[in-house]
Amino acid sequence: MQDIAPYLLIIFCAFGGFLISFYIRHKKSSHEVLVCPLNSNCEEVIHSDFSRFFGIPVEILGLLYYGIIAGSYGFIVALPEYVLPSFLYFLFALSLGAFLFSLYLTFIQAFTLRQWCTWCLASAMLSTIIFLSSAAGTSREFISFLLGQKDVIVGLHVLGMALGLGGATFADILFFRFLKDFVISEWEVGVLRMFSEVMWASLAIVILTGLGLFLSDTEGYLHSPKFLAKMAVVAVIVWNGAILNLFVTPRLLAIFSARGRENESTIIIRLRKISFALGGISFVSWYSAFILGLLRSSPLGTIPILAIYILFLFVAVVLSQIFEKRFVSQRENSDHSA
């Protein structure tokens, strides 16, 4: 008989997470102050611009996730003979996705908002425990299952890459277009934030499916130069996206949406230059990952591929700074002619 201890722990944690999500939702709906046990600023976190994902309040997503997890594992414990292995694998993938999402939200608190919500951190901890326990309860047949579903995983992986590629492309185009008058409206901020969420969601799909492909043929992918290079590029996308979308862009948008072009201080100019550079890195990285994914094999090793990629990154950063100077120059000429 399979050990049900991990499942019981999951149910307990999911129930706790559901209560936390319900408590936050109740406080927001009733317009009551959410008091943090550790004297943190929960109010600023739960009412921030990042408290919604694709327009859905994060606590609602928490209610759905924890409810599904608690109910599903309760069914598994009560009626194990009716549980298919594929159902367990689906729950494991769901818990992994929730774990990545909790990392994303924790990063926002640490580096974007610079405020902590004790309840949110408790939820992230419970999500982590659920993921680890779900992994512990997954059988060794999981690898065989992934191998049998490889075509589906590849399809989802390509979908994630396509969404990320499109999101990065349109985000860059719209950012330059919206910044043309050096004033970004609230609607324009919302549009850019939506594309940012699309890229984060697509990146999660890429990471999850990439992990699935790797586990289905670990030995083969470890000896694949293009796969290793692609994973390095994806790592760059993650860190670059975190800095650009969660640290630089929110500050730049806040400045231009509130002040327009008034008093261009050194910090504004620096943020703008950094945002252009990171935008170029994002653009090149997404296209590089997509192209590497299309290649069936590569005559080059991992190091030469990454060397070429770094060269393209260097060119992208240089061109972004040239474009930024011309962009500002054209605006200044337009102001003088007016």
N, C-alpha and C positions, 0 to 999 in steps of 0.2 A: 504494500500500500504506500502511495506517495506521501511524503511528509507534507502536512497541510499547515505547518507552523508559518511559513512565509506568507501563505494566503490569509491566515488569520491576522497577521501583522498588517498586511495590505488593507484589509477591511477596516481595521482599527484606525489606521492613518487616513484612509479615504473618508471615514466618518468624521474624523477631526477636521480634515480639510473642508468638508462640506459645511460643517458648523461655522468655520472661520469665514468662508465665502458668504454664507447666509447672514452672518453678523455684519459684515461689511456692507452687504447689499441693503440690509435693514436700516443701518445708520445713514446711508446715502439717500435712500428713499424717503426716510422720515426727516431728513435735513438735520440730523443730530450730529454732534461732534464725536468723532471717533478718537477715543483716548488711547494713546499708546502706553503699554505697561512700563516701558523703559525710557520714558520721557523723550521719545522721538517725535517727528512731525508727521503723523499718519495722515492728517487732513490734506497736507500739500501733496502727498503722494497719490492718494486715492481720488483726488480731484484734478490731477495734472492732465496734460494733453496726452500722456501715455497710458491713461487709465482705460482707454478703449483700444481694441484691435479690430480693424475693419468695421468700426462703428459699434462693435459689441462691447459692453462693459466687461472688464477682465474678470470681475467677480462672478458674472453670469457664466463665463467660460469655465470658471472654477467649479461652480455648482454643477454644470453639465458633466465635466470631467470626473469629479469626485463621485457624483451620483452613479455614473456609468461603471466606474471602477468598483465601488462598493457593491452595487447590485450584481455585477458580473462575477466577482469573486465569491460573493455569497451564494450564487447559483452553483459555482464550481465546488464549493465545500459541501453544499447540501445534496447535489445530484452529480457527483463526479462521473458516473457511468454515461451521462449524456453529453459530456464535454468533448468536443473535437480538438485535436492538437492545434489545428489552424486557429481556433478561437483564442487559445493561450498565446499564440504568436502575435495575433492582432493586438491583444491587451499589452503585450510586451512592447510592441512598436508604439502604441498609444502612450504608454508610460514614459518611453524614451523621448517622444515628442514633447510631452508635458515637462519633462526634466529640462530639455533644451529651452523651452519657453520660460521656465522659471529662472534659468541662467540669464536670459535676455532681460527679464524684468529686474533681476537683482543688479545687473550691470547698469541699467537705467537709474536705479536708486543711487548707486555708488558714484557714477561719473556724470550723469546728465542732470538729475535733480539735486544730487548731493544732500539728500534727505532720506531717512530710513523709516520704514513702516514695520513695526514689530510683528504685526499680524501677517503682513505679506512675507516677511522672512520666515515666519513659522510655517506658512503654507509652502514656501519653497523647500524647507527642510522636509516636510511631509511628502512632497512630490519626489524628492530625492530618495527617501526611504522606500517609497512605493516602487520606484524604478529599480533600485538595487534588489529589493525582495522579489520583484517580478523576474529579474534576470536570474536570481537564484532558483526560482521555480520552473525555469524553462528547461526542457529536456534536451538531450544531445541530438534528438531527431530534428532539431531546429535547422541545422545546417543542411540536411537533406531536403527539408521543406523549402528553404531558400533556393536551393539548386533547381528544384522543380518549378519554382515561380520566377526563374531568372528573366524570362521574356517580359513578364509584368513589371518586375523591378526596373529593368532597362527602360521600359516605356515611361514609367513614372520619373525616372532619372532624367530622361530627355525632356519631359514636360517641365520639370523643375528648372533645368538649364534654360529652356526657352522662355519661361516666365521671368527668370532672373535677368536674362539677356535683354528682353524687351523692357523690363522695369528699369534697368540701368541706363539703357539708351534714351528712353523717354524722360526719365528723371533728369538726366544731364541737359537734354534739349529744353525742357520746360524751365529748369533752373535758370539757364542763361536768358531765356525769353522773359521770365518773370522779373529777373534782376535788371532788365534793360533800362527801366526808368529809375532804378535804385530805390524803389519802393515796392514792398511785397505785401499784398492784401491778405486778409484773413482767409479768404477763399483759396488764394494761391498757396498759402501755407498748408491748408487742408489737402490740396491736391498733391503737393510734394510729400506730405506725410503718408498719404495713401500709397504712393509709389514706393516709399521706403518700406511700408508694411508688406507690399507685394514681394519686394526683394528679400526681406527677412523670411517670409513664408516659403519662398522658392528655395532659399538657401537651406532651410530646414529639410525640405524635400530632398535636395541634393545630398545633404549629409546623411540622412536616414537611408536613402536608397544606395548611396555609395558604400555605406557600412554593410548593407545587405549584400551587395555585389562582392565586397571584399571577403565577407565571411563565407560566401558560397564557394569561393575558390581562392583561399588565402595564399597558397603556394604560388599559384599562377600570377596573382596580382602583385605579390611581393617581388616578382622578377619582371614586372612590366614597367619599363622606363616611363611610358606615357601616363600610366596610372599614378605612379609615384609623383611625377611632375605635376599632374593635375591636382593631386591632393595638396601639394605645396601651394599651388595657385589658389585653391579653395581656402586654405589657411590665410593667405594674404587677403582674400575677399572678406573673410570674417573680421579680421583685425582692422582692415581699412574701412569696412562698412561700419564697424563699431565706433571708430574715431570720427568718421564723416557724419553719419546719420544720428549718432547719439551724443556727440560732444560738440563738433564744430558747427554743423548746419543749424541746430536749434538756437545756438547763440547768435549766429549770423542773421537768421530769420527774425529773431526777436529784436535785434538792433534795427534792421531795415523796416520791419513792419511797424515799429514804434516811432522811429526817428527819421526814416527816409534817408537822405544823403547828407544830413546836417552833421557838421563837425566830424569830418573823417579823421578819426584818431588813428594812432599807430596800431592799436589792437584791432580796429575794424579792417584796416588795410591788410594786416597779417592774417586775420581770419579769412578774408576773401581770397588771398593768395593760396592759403592752405586748402581751402575748399575747392578751388580750381584744380590744384595738384592732386588731391585725393579723388576728385571726380574723374580725372584722367586715368588714375590708377585703377579705379573701379571699372571704367569702360574697357580698358585693355585686359584686365584680369578676367572679366566675364567672357569676353570674346576668346581669350586664350583657353579658358577652361572648356568652352563650347567646342572649339576646334580640336582640342586634344581628345575630347569625348567622341568626336566623329571619326578620328583616325583608328583604323583597325590595328595597325602596328606602326612602329617608328624605327627608322634606321639609326636614329641618334639615341645616345644614352640619356639618363636622367640629368646629369650635369650640363651637357650641351643644350638640352631643351630649356633648362632653367636659365642658362646664360643668355639664350636668345630672348627669353621672356623678360629678363632683367633689362636687357638692351631696349626692348620695346617700352618698358616702364620708364626708363630714363628719357627716351624720346617723348613719351606722353607727358611727363612732368615738365620738360623744357617747353614743349608746344603749349601746354596749359598756361605757363607763365607769360609766354609771348601773347597768347590770346587774351589773357587778363589785362595786360598793358594796353593792347589795342582796344579792348572793350571799354576800359576807363577813358582812354584818349578820345574815342568816338563820342562818348557821353559828354565829355568836357567841351569838345568842339561844338556839339549840338547845343549845349547850354550857352556858349558864347554867341553862336549865331542867332539864338532866340533873343 
